[in-house]
Amino acid sequence: MTFLLITLGMVTLIYGYTGWRLIPSLAPPWNLAAWLGLVLVASLPHAYFWLRHHLDALWASLLSWLTFLSLGFFAMLFSLLLLRDLSWLLWIGLERLQAQAQARPLNPPDPLRRNFVLQAVDLGTLVVALGIAGYGYYHARRRPQVDQVEVFFPELPLELEGLRIVQFSDIHAGPTIKRPQVEAIAQAVEELSADLIVFTGDLVDGSVEDLRPHVEPLSRLRAPLGCYFITGNHEYYSGVEEWLAEARRLGFTVLLNEHRLLRDGRLLLAGVTDISSDPASDPAAALGADPPPGALRLLLAHQPRSIFAAAQAGYHLQLSGHTHGGQFVPWKYLIPLQQPYIEGLHLHGQTWVYVNRGAGYWGPPLRVGVPSEISLLTLHRA
């Protein structure tokens, strides 16, 4: 409920700020019509959250697309307006400082010219926001790109030299991500023919009953060392026990604060529950009582901030998701408040951590500057 209230509060801020900055420059009766239209569009996220379980499939799908497409556009518009207003405030401040330094009065702007410039800038902002939203929609809906990553370890067991691991994460099958997009993701993973396949959480946003046919393409994934699954935070919003059973039916081995020994014990593959879950995530417990010496310790942990416990427990590599690489502004700049890493490969002390940007998206079908990703990691001896 807290997560829902925060989300709806942010949605209200986005629409409210947009209306406050754009509509007052319109003349009557256009300003009234704009306010009525904005209130209608702003009510869509609230209506979706409360009505989605009470509508048939067609109407629920239509409402979800209207909700998230409009939310994506207004998120872009909000970001551009905020950037514009901050730039304007900076410009005015610099003009005042210059006037004070020159001991001259600050001439007030001509009202007609000011209104004309404001309306022109408003129109330009709308056009740019629409263009960015369209660009972001294309990148959100396209097949994920494959990022090839090489990771080097000074004491990698010879049996693991060249081991190829496919990591995919954060599909978020649900309101706007259905079977065709999951099918494209599964096909991309299949084509890589890796030794090991791992999924690092947030498969769905919805119930098994509603989404089982849409995640079915994942059942055909196979790898010589197996396919492994850990929970993300969204599994706990969607009925975690049912989804764990479904993941096993799809052919995944589920790791819940536990591990498996692969390649004759040279690879210890551990997985933990999401750090915000119950039972609590425990990388140290996932190692077991007597981990084999000399084995490479690989941890699957949904959120990057598990790296603190992972490094302390002595893991060599952590694979995470959760952040979507930021997905789009302004959220991209809020993630560092909660997570130590947003995307890519980083060395934390003696432990590598790789953060996958996700194969899908959450909320608006929008990805700006952070394309969806499937990771192909190859292990090497340094």
Buried (B, 14 or more C-beta within 10 A) or exposed (E): EEEEEEEEEBBEEBBEBBBEBBBEBBEEEEBEEBBEEBEEBBEBBEBBBEEBEEBEEEEBBEBBEBBBBBBBBBBBBBBBBBEBEEEEEEEEEEEEEEEEEEEEEEEEEEEEEEEEEBBEBBEEBBEBBEEBBEBBBEBBBEBBEBBEBEBEBEEBBEEBEEBBBBBBBBBBBBBBBBBEBBBBBBEBBBEBEBBBBBBBBBBBBBBBEBBBEBBBBBBEBEBEBBBBBBBBBBBBBBBBEBBBEBBEEBBBBBBBBBBBBBBEBBBBBBBBBBBBBEEEBBBBBBBEEEBEEEBBBBBBBBBBBBBBBBBEBEBBBBBBBBBBBBBBBBBBEEBEEEBBBBBBBBEBEEBBBBBBBBBBBBBBBBBBBBBBBBBBBBBEEE
